[in-house]
Amino acid sequence: MTNQYESNLALGQTVKDIDTGLTGKVVCVAFWRYGCTRVGLQPIELDEHGNIREVVHLDEPQLVAIDEVADKPTKKAHGPRQDSRR
């Protein structure tokens, strides 16, 4: 088992959910223990009262990128950051 995880999506990238048509920005990428990659999506559209909608979490395979981001793919090494101060 490797300690490196990868996603085809990058933080800040605009994506669209192919099932619902929801469009938003990637604000979180989570790698689950048994291989599932979930993406936190901040919807671009406001709700009916003009408020920002809540972040939704979706499986990565059902999302398609709308724009390109220079720093993709998102990589995360397992464990704490090397520069963390404890």
C-alpha positions, 0 to 999 in steps of 0.5 A: 500500500502506498502513502501517496494519494492523487486526484484528477481535480485541484482545489479551486477548480470549477467542476460540474456534477454529471448527475445533477448539473450542479456547478461549483468550486472544489474546496476539499478533496478527501481520500477515504481508507478503502479507495473512495475519493470524495470532493467538497463542492461549493456551489456557484449559484446562490439560493432563492434568498441570495445566500451562499449554498452549503458545501456538498460532498460528491464522489470524484468520478461523477464530476467533470472539470469545466476549467483547468488549474495550473497546480493540478493534480492534487497530491497529499503525502500521508501523515503530518506536514514536515513544517508543522510546529508542535 
